Each structure stands twice: as C-alpha cells, then as structure tokens.
Amino acid sequence: MSDKFFICKIRDRFGILLGIMLILCAFLYGSTSYAQHYVTKAYTPDIKTIQVYLNANQLDLPVIRMGSDDHVKVAFDWMSHKFRHLAYRVRFCNADWTPSELEEMEYMEGLNEVIIDDPYISMNTTFDYSHYEFSLPNDDVKLTLSGNYIVQVYDVDDPSTNLLVACFSQQDPKVSVTGEVDGRSLYGVNKEYQHLAFELFYMGNFNALPDELTVVVRQNGRRDNEVYGLKPTYVKPESLVFEDERKLSFEGGVQYNVADFSHRFRYSGCVERISFHNPYYHVEMRPGVMTDGKTSVFRKDVNGGYLVHQQDVWSDAEVDYSVVHFSYPLEEPWLDGSLYVSGAFNEGRLDEANKMVYNYERHQYELSVVLKNGGYNFQYLFVPAGLTFGLNSRAEGSFWETENEYQIYVYYRPLGSDYDRLVGFERIFSK
C-alpha cells in the first residue's frame, strides 16, 4: 500500500486532523523503533586513532573480566594543539549494542560525568595533535554489571553532542567454550570457506534455557559479517552444541596485508615508498592484487590489528601521522558494488570514509587516509550492491586454509530480566 493511498484513506474516514495526528504518531513510533547500534567511531573529522584495548596490549580485545585487575584503555587524538575541555560518560547496552533502558545506578557506581585530564601535546610532528587517554574502571567509575558498555566523549561546553563512542565489554564467566574450524561447509570441502563449530559448557551451578542465551560470533573482530542470535543445533544436559552450517560458514579470505611505516627509511611489508611533500609525509602502499585463485599465500599477520609506534622517537608525543595511499588496479570499475579498505584501524566499517573511488585516468581504485605511524593490517573487501557485508573473494581471493580468529560472545537474559549479561567469551583460531 503506498503512502499516498494510506493518507487518502485516513482523510476519507477520519478527517484531515485525525489523519495528521496518526501520521505523527506513526513517525514518532518509527523513529524509536530503529534504535542505534553503537560501534566505536568518531563523529568529527578532528578526532583520529581511537584505540580501545585491554590493559597495556594494543592488540588485545577490550573485554574485562569481572573481579580481576583488568582495565580498558581508551585513547584518541584531537588533531589540534588547541585546548579542549573534554569529558566522558558511560552507558550500558544490550547484546546488539542498542542502548539499554537501565538507569545509571543499576550498572555503575561513582561519577558519570568525568573530565579527561592532562592531554599531552605532540612535539616535532608534521601533524599537530593533542592526545587524550583514560582507563576504566577507575576511582571515579565502578562497573557493577557484566555486559556491553560504551563510552561517550563530549565537549563540556556542549554536553549534548557526542564527539566519539568507544565500545567495550565486561564478562562474568558462567560458560566455557570449545570449538574448531575446518574447511567443511555447505559450500564445498577444502575450498574458500571455513566452518566453525563449538560447544558451550555450563560452569558451576549455572544453567540456562537456550532461549535465554544470545550468541554472537565475529571473524577477526568484524561487525559487517558477524552472526547474531545463534540457536543451538543440539541441547545436552550440561552443554549446547552449535554446528549451523549456513550461519557458521565464513569466507576464509586471505592473510591480511601487512605494512609497517614506523620508520621513514626502514619501512617494510606492503609499503612501496615514503616521501615528503610539504607539509606532510606520504606513504604509498603497493597496489592490491587478486591471488591466482589456486594457492593460499601465508603472511604473518595479527588478524586485522594495528600497533601505533615510531622507531626514531623518544616519547609517544613524537609519533607522527602520515597520509597513506591505497590503490587497487582494475581496467574497468565494478558496476555491481563498491570496494573498501578494512582493518581494525577503522573498526572494519564499510562507510564512505573507507570507500575507494575509481580513477578513470589511472584505471585503479584509490583511497587516501591519515594514519598514525606504526604497523597495520588491512584487507580489500568488495560489497555487492544491496548488501552490507564485505567479500574477500572478489578483491583478493578466499581460501579455507587462511588463519583467522573467531570471537564468540555469550549473553544471558533470564526470563523477566531487562538486560543482557555477558557470561562467556572465547577466541578460537583456525589452524
């Protein structure tokens, strides 16, 4: 039924005024029905290099274990030396990263409007920036529930506007997970897909109905192709078995491209050259290529992660930024979709900021981004028109032998409860 027909029917039956009221109600209902699914992201181009990681390891996923000394580090750069009066607040989320309806006092103790003190100012760098960082939990903020959390950073002079969101989780382990990855799937044996199978075991006195659990699986931390809300294939007295071949089959892809531009002269990996064009340094990556489709090429990667550092400086305040150029040669552009550069450095987001643009003169896709110096993993993903997840097979190839990391999150919401507890988290590696 078209919108015009719907409006005419309302006018005919109830009158213009009532029709307008109904339309307004429908609009308001619709606007609240599509709640925001939070991802780690900056909402201003002035903020770069958002890092959210566990303890002191930049490569470790931000999942705190309750009752431990774990903490999550949140760090970012404001691309200016101008002082900003910034603060943060913490919010609890559901398993799907939509906002929870819990009140602050139900998930935390302490303050929830905390000033970010003492940013350090960059020195001897071509890009000016101010570095901010803090850890959670801390003396001001105690997190009392397991589950998903976001940190919202804002300007004290304008508290209603979020400058960035950083996502992390806290787990209270009640289940353990074992599993394996192999080349067997509905799409063939030992070809381009991997199949994940795993089993959840109840710990201690914990028990749950299958409908009370929400299971989420990610490949290398990607959100675009994550599997949400899995149901068990088999139910045992003390465990649940998950072997859904349709939902748990993933493209193996290829090993991530590796690039290290932490030194202007001793660069490595996919870096082709580093040059200075006043006022900035420019890093050119080797052009992306499709594999021969027959053999998997092994490269030691960190499954999409990145590490900020610079070899020739004395302090973190001297780590510079560079303009990094990606290219993917192709005689003609693909008309049935778009090409993206993806990695943990951009949270794997397939948005306009990471979308490559076809250059008809050079016959290649291109993307230039400003990145902080260090070592990076990245891959090229093709997104077919009408879809929201990326494919390796079109851009670089896909092999079941590729080494990948699968993260399994298990959430628990007992009947009658109004929030999702994180009761299990495990990482499983393909062999």
C-alpha positions as CSV (number, residue, x, y, z in Angstrom):
1,M,0.0,0.0,0.0
2,S,1.6,3.4,-1.0
3,D,1.9,6.3,1.4
4,K,-0.4,8.4,-0.7
5,F,-3.1,5.8,-0.7
6,F,-2.7,5.4,3.1
7,I,-3.1,9.1,3.7
8,C,-6.2,9.4,1.4
9,K,-7.9,6.6,3.3
10,I,-7.2,8.3,6.6
11,R,-8.7,11.6,5.3
12,D,-11.7,9.9,3.9
13,R,-12.6,8.0,7.1
14,F,-11.5,10.2,10.0
15,G,-10.8,13.7,8.6
16,I,-7.7,15.7,8.0
17,L,-6.9,16.5,11.6
18,L,-7.1,12.9,12.8
19,G,-5.1,11.8,9.8
20,I,-2.3,14.2,10.6
21,M,-2.3,13.0,14.3
22,L,-2.0,9.4,13.2
23,I,0.8,10.1,10.8
24,L,2.8,12.0,13.5
25,C,2.3,9.1,15.9
26,A,3.5,6.6,13.3
27,F,6.5,8.8,12.7
28,L,7.4,9.0,16.3
29,Y,6.9,5.3,16.8
30,G,9.1,4.5,13.8
31,S,11.9,6.9,15.0
32,T,12.1,5.0,18.2
33,S,11.8,1.5,16.7
34,Y,15.1,1.7,14.9
35,A,17.5,2.1,17.9
36,Q,21.1,3.0,17.2
37,H,23.5,0.1,17.2
38,Y,26.7,1.6,18.6
39,V,30.1,1.0,17.1
40,T,33.5,2.6,18.0
41,K,33.5,5.7,15.9
42,A,34.4,9.4,15.8
43,Y,31.7,11.8,15.0
44,T,34.0,14.6,14.0
45,P,36.9,14.5,11.5
46,D,39.1,16.3,14.1
47,I,39.4,13.0,16.1
48,K,41.6,10.2,14.9
49,T,43.2,7.0,16.1
50,I,40.6,5.8,18.6
51,Q,42.1,2.9,20.4
52,V,40.2,0.7,22.8
53,Y,42.1,-2.3,24.2
54,L,42.7,-4.4,27.3
55,N,45.3,-3.5,29.8
56,A,48.5,-2.4,28.1
57,N,48.2,-4.5,25.0
58,Q,47.1,-2.5,21.9
59,L,46.2,-5.8,20.1
60,D,44.0,-7.2,22.9
61,L,40.2,-7.1,22.6
62,P,38.5,-4.8,25.2
63,V,36.8,-7.5,27.3
64,I,37.2,-7.0,31.1
65,R,36.9,-10.0,33.4
66,M,34.8,-9.1,36.5
67,G,36.6,-9.3,39.8
68,S,40.1,-9.0,38.2
69,D,42.6,-6.2,37.8
70,D,41.7,-5.8,34.1
71,H,41.0,-2.4,32.7
72,V,40.2,-1.0,29.3
73,K,42.4,1.8,27.9
74,V,40.6,4.4,25.7
75,A,42.9,6.7,23.7
76,F,42.4,9.1,20.9
77,D,43.9,12.2,19.2
78,W,42.4,15.6,18.6
79,M,44.1,17.0,15.5
80,S,45.0,20.3,17.0
81,H,47.0,21.9,19.8
82,K,44.1,24.0,20.9
83,F,42.9,23.0,24.4
84,R,39.6,21.2,24.5
85,H,37.6,20.7,27.7
86,L,36.5,17.1,27.2
87,A,34.7,14.7,29.4
88,Y,33.2,11.2,29.1
89,R,30.2,9.3,30.4
90,V,29.5,5.5,30.4
91,R,26.3,3.9,29.2
92,F,25.1,0.3,29.3
93,C,24.0,-1.5,26.2
94,N,22.1,-4.6,25.1
95,A,23.7,-7.6,23.4
96,D,23.1,-6.0,20.0
97,W,24.7,-2.7,21.1
98,T,21.5,-0.8,21.3
99,P,21.0,1.5,24.3
100,S,19.8,-0.3,27.4
101,E,16.9,1.2,29.5
102,L,18.8,0.6,32.8
103,E,19.4,3.6,35.0
104,E,23.0,4.6,35.8
105,M,22.7,3.5,39.4
106,E,21.8,0.0,38.1
107,Y,25.1,-0.6,36.2
108,M,27.7,1.6,37.8
109,E,28.9,3.3,41.0
110,G,30.5,6.7,41.1
111,L,30.5,9.7,38.8
112,N,29.2,9.6,35.2
113,E,30.5,13.0,34.0
114,V,34.3,12.6,34.2
115,I,36.8,15.2,33.0
116,I,39.6,13.9,30.8
117,D,42.7,15.4,32.5
118,D,46.1,16.3,31.2
119,P,46.3,15.6,27.4
120,Y,49.8,15.7,26.0
121,I,50.7,17.8,23.1
122,S,52.6,16.5,20.1
123,M,56.1,17.6,19.6
124,N,58.3,17.7,16.4
125,T,55.5,16.3,14.3
126,T,54.2,17.5,10.9
127,F,50.6,17.0,12.1
128,D,49.6,18.8,15.3
129,Y,47.5,16.8,17.8
130,S,46.6,16.5,21.4
131,H,46.5,13.0,22.9
132,Y,43.8,12.0,25.4
133,E,43.5,8.8,27.2
134,F,41.9,7.2,30.3
135,S,41.2,3.8,31.7
136,L,38.0,2.0,33.0
137,P,37.1,1.1,35.7
138,N,38.9,3.7,37.8
139,D,38.5,5.6,41.1
140,D,35.6,7.6,39.6
141,V,33.7,4.8,37.8
142,K,33.0,1.3,39.0
143,L,31.1,-1.1,36.7
144,T,28.8,-3.3,38.6
145,L,27.2,-5.5,35.8
146,S,28.6,-7.8,33.1
147,G,27.6,-6.9,29.6
148,N,28.3,-4.3,26.9
149,Y,29.3,-0.7,27.6
150,I,30.0,2.4,25.6
151,V,32.0,5.5,26.5
152,Q,30.7,8.7,25.0
153,V,33.2,11.6,24.9
154,Y,31.8,15.1,24.6
155,D,32.8,18.8,25.0
156,V,32.0,20.1,28.4
157,D,30.7,23.3,26.8
158,D,28.2,21.2,24.7
159,P,27.3,18.1,26.6
160,S,24.5,17.1,24.3
161,T,26.9,16.3,21.3
162,N,28.9,13.1,21.2
163,L,32.3,13.5,19.7
164,L,33.1,9.8,19.8
165,V,31.8,6.5,21.0
166,A,34.1,3.7,22.2
167,C,32.7,0.1,22.8
168,F,33.9,-2.4,25.3
169,S,32.5,-5.3,27.4
170,Q,32.7,-6.8,30.8
171,Q,32.3,-10.6,31.3
172,D,31.3,-12.7,34.3
173,P,32.2,-16.2,33.1
174,K,29.4,-18.7,33.6
175,V,30.0,-20.8,30.5
176,S,33.2,-22.2,28.8
177,V,33.6,-22.6,25.1
178,T,35.5,-25.1,23.0
179,G,35.4,-25.3,19.2
180,E,37.3,-25.9,16.0
181,V,37.4,-24.5,12.4
182,D,37.8,-26.6,9.3
183,G,37.2,-26.5,5.5
184,R,34.0,-28.5,5.6
185,S,30.9,-26.4,4.8
186,L,27.8,-26.3,2.7
187,Y,29.8,-24.5,0.0
188,G,32.3,-27.3,-0.5
189,V,35.2,-29.1,1.1
190,N,38.7,-27.5,1.3
191,K,37.9,-24.6,-1.0
192,E,37.3,-21.0,0.0
193,Y,35.1,-21.3,3.1
194,Q,35.7,-22.1,6.8
195,H,33.1,-23.7,9.0
196,L,33.1,-23.0,12.8
197,A,31.6,-25.5,15.2
198,F,31.6,-25.0,19.0
199,E,30.1,-26.2,22.3
200,L,29.1,-24.2,25.3
201,F,29.5,-25.9,28.7
202,Y,27.7,-24.6,31.8
203,M,30.1,-23.8,34.8
204,G,29.3,-24.4,38.4
205,N,25.6,-24.1,39.3
206,F,24.8,-22.0,36.3
207,N,22.1,-23.3,33.9
208,A,20.1,-21.5,31.3
209,L,17.4,-22.2,28.7
210,P,18.5,-21.9,25.1
211,D,16.1,-19.1,24.6
212,E,17.7,-17.1,27.4
213,L,21.1,-17.1,25.7
214,T,22.2,-14.8,22.8
215,V,25.3,-16.0,21.0
216,V,27.3,-13.7,18.7
217,V,30.2,-14.7,16.5
218,R,32.7,-12.4,14.8
219,Q,35.5,-13.2,12.4
220,N,38.7,-11.1,13.2
221,G,36.5,-8.6,15.1
222,R,34.5,-7.6,12.0
223,R,31.0,-6.3,12.6
224,D,29.8,-6.4,9.0
225,N,29.6,-10.2,8.7
226,E,29.0,-11.1,12.4
227,V,26.5,-13.8,13.2
228,Y,23.9,-12.8,15.8
229,G,21.4,-14.7,17.8
230,L,22.6,-18.3,17.0
231,K,20.4,-21.2,18.3
232,P,21.9,-24.5,19.3
233,T,21.9,-27.4,17.0
234,Y,21.8,-29.9,19.9
235,V,20.9,-29.5,23.5
236,K,22.7,-31.6,26.1
237,P,22.1,-31.7,29.9
238,E,25.2,-29.6,30.6
239,S,26.1,-28.1,27.3
240,L,24.8,-26.7,24.0
241,V,26.3,-27.6,20.6
242,F,26.4,-25.1,17.7
243,E,27.0,-26.5,14.2
244,D,24.7,-24.4,12.0
245,E,26.5,-24.8,8.6
246,R,24.5,-22.0,7.0
247,K,25.3,-19.3,9.6
248,L,28.7,-20.5,10.7
249,S,30.4,-20.8,7.3
250,F,32.6,-17.8,6.6
251,E,34.9,-16.9,3.7
252,G,38.4,-17.8,4.7
253,G,39.7,-14.8,2.8
254,V,43.5,-14.3,2.6
255,Q,46.0,-13.3,5.2
256,Y,45.8,-9.6,5.9
257,N,48.2,-7.3,4.1
258,V,50.9,-6.1,6.5
259,A,52.5,-2.7,6.4
260,D,55.0,-1.1,8.8
261,F,55.8,2.6,8.3
262,S,57.1,3.2,11.8
263,H,60.3,4.4,10.3
264,R,60.7,6.7,7.3
265,F,63.6,4.7,5.8
266,R,63.3,1.2,7.3
267,Y,59.7,0.6,6.3
268,S,58.5,-2.9,5.4
269,G,55.6,-5.1,4.2
270,C,53.3,-3.6,1.6
271,V,54.9,-0.1,1.8
272,E,56.3,0.8,-1.6
273,R,57.8,4.2,-0.7
274,I,57.6,7.1,1.8
275,S,58.2,10.6,0.5
276,F,57.8,14.1,1.9
277,H,55.5,16.6,0.1
278,N,55.4,19.7,2.2
279,P,54.0,19.8,4.8
280,Y,53.3,16.0,5.3
281,Y,54.9,12.6,4.8
282,H,53.1,10.3,2.3
283,V,53.1,6.5,2.4
284,E,52.3,4.7,-0.8
285,M,51.1,1.1,-0.5
286,R,51.8,-1.5,-3.2
287,P,48.8,-1.9,-5.4
288,G,46.3,-4.6,-4.2
289,V,46.1,-7.7,-6.3
290,M,43.8,-10.7,-6.8
291,T,45.5,-14.0,-6.0
292,D,45.9,-16.7,-8.6
293,G,42.8,-18.4,-7.1
294,K,44.7,-21.7,-6.6
295,T,47.2,-21.2,-3.7
296,S,47.0,-19.5,-0.4
297,V,49.8,-17.1,0.4
298,F,50.9,-17.1,4.0
299,R,51.8,-13.8,5.7
300,K,52.3,-13.5,9.4
301,D,49.6,-11.0,10.5
302,V,47.7,-10.1,13.6
303,N,44.2,-10.7,12.2
304,G,43.5,-7.1,11.2
305,G,45.0,-5.4,14.2
306,Y,47.4,-2.4,14.3
307,L,50.1,-1.1,16.6
308,V,50.9,2.6,16.9
309,H,54.6,3.3,17.4
310,Q,57.6,5.1,15.8
311,Q,61.2,3.8,15.8
312,D,63.1,7.0,15.8
313,V,61.4,9.0,18.6
314,W,62.0,9.3,22.3
315,S,58.4,9.7,23.5
316,D,54.8,8.9,22.5
317,A,54.2,12.6,21.9
318,E,56.6,12.5,18.9
319,V,54.8,9.8,17.0
320,D,53.8,11.5,13.7
321,Y,51.0,11.0,11.3
322,S,51.3,10.3,7.5
323,V,49.0,10.4,4.6
324,V,48.6,6.8,3.4
325,H,47.6,6.0,-0.1
326,F,45.9,2.7,-1.1
327,S,45.3,1.6,-4.7
328,Y,43.7,-1.4,-6.4
329,P,44.3,-1.5,-10.2
330,L,41.4,-2.6,-12.4
331,E,40.8,-1.9,-16.1
332,E,37.2,-1.0,-15.6
333,P,35.3,-0.3,-12.4
334,W,32.9,-2.8,-10.9
335,L,29.4,-1.7,-11.5
336,D,27.7,-4.2,-9.2
337,G,29.2,-2.9,-5.9
338,S,31.9,-1.0,-4.1
339,L,35.4,-1.6,-2.9
340,Y,36.6,-0.8,0.7
341,V,39.8,-0.9,2.7
342,S,39.1,-2.6,6.0
343,G,41.0,-3.3,9.3
344,A,40.9,-2.6,13.0
345,F,42.3,0.9,12.4
346,N,38.9,1.8,11.0
347,E,36.9,-0.7,13.1
348,G,36.2,-2.6,9.9
349,R,33.5,0.0,9.0
350,L,32.3,-0.1,5.4
351,D,31.3,3.5,5.1
352,E,32.1,6.5,2.9
353,A,35.3,7.3,4.9
354,N,36.8,3.9,3.9
355,K,35.3,3.5,0.4
356,M,37.7,3.5,-2.6
357,V,37.0,5.8,-5.5
358,Y,37.7,4.7,-9.1
359,N,40.2,6.9,-11.0
360,Y,39.4,6.5,-14.7
361,E,42.8,8.1,-15.8
362,R,44.9,5.7,-13.8
363,H,42.5,2.7,-14.1
364,Q,42.5,2.0,-10.4
365,Y,40.6,2.3,-7.2
366,E,42.1,4.8,-4.8
367,L,41.8,5.8,-1.1
368,S,43.9,8.2,0.9
369,V,43.6,8.3,4.7
370,V,45.6,10.0,7.5
371,L,47.0,7.3,9.9
372,K,49.3,7.5,12.9
373,N,52.7,5.9,12.2
374,G,53.1,2.2,13.1
375,G,52.3,-1.3,11.9
376,Y,49.0,-2.0,10.3
377,N,47.0,-4.9,8.9
378,F,44.4,-4.3,6.2
379,Q,42.4,-6.0,3.5
380,Y,40.3,-5.1,0.5
381,L,36.6,-6.0,0.7
382,F,34.0,-5.9,-2.1
383,V,30.4,-5.1,-1.0
384,P,27.8,-6.2,-3.7
385,A,25.1,-3.6,-4.3
386,G,22.2,-4.1,-1.8
387,L,24.3,-5.9,0.8
388,T,26.0,-4.6,3.9
389,F,28.9,-7.2,4.4
390,G,32.1,-7.4,2.5
391,L,33.5,-10.3,0.4
392,N,37.2,-11.2,0.1
393,S,36.7,-13.5,-2.9
394,R,36.1,-10.7,-5.4
395,A,39.1,-8.5,-4.4
396,E,41.9,-10.7,-3.1
397,G,40.6,-14.3,-3.1
398,S,39.5,-16.7,-0.4
399,F,41.0,-19.9,0.9
400,W,39.8,-22.2,3.7
401,E,43.5,-22.6,4.9
402,T,43.7,-18.9,5.9
403,E,44.5,-18.4,9.5
404,N,41.6,-16.4,11.2
405,E,40.4,-15.6,14.7
406,Y,36.8,-16.2,15.7
407,Q,35.4,-14.4,18.8
408,I,32.4,-15.9,20.5
409,Y,30.3,-13.8,22.9
410,V,27.6,-15.4,25.0
411,Y,24.9,-13.2,26.6
412,Y,22.3,-14.3,29.2
413,R,19.0,-12.7,29.8
414,P,16.8,-14.8,32.2
415,L,13.1,-14.7,31.8
416,G,11.8,-11.5,33.4
417,S,15.1,-9.7,33.3
418,D,15.6,-6.4,31.4
419,Y,19.3,-6.6,30.5
420,D,21.9,-8.9,28.8
421,R,24.7,-10.3,30.9
422,L,28.0,-11.3,29.2
423,V,28.6,-14.8,30.6
424,G,31.1,-16.2,28.2
425,F,33.8,-15.0,25.8
426,E,36.3,-17.1,23.8
427,R,38.7,-16.8,20.9
428,I,39.1,-19.7,18.5
429,F,41.7,-19.8,15.8
430,S,41.6,-21.7,12.5
431,K,44.6,-23.9,12.0
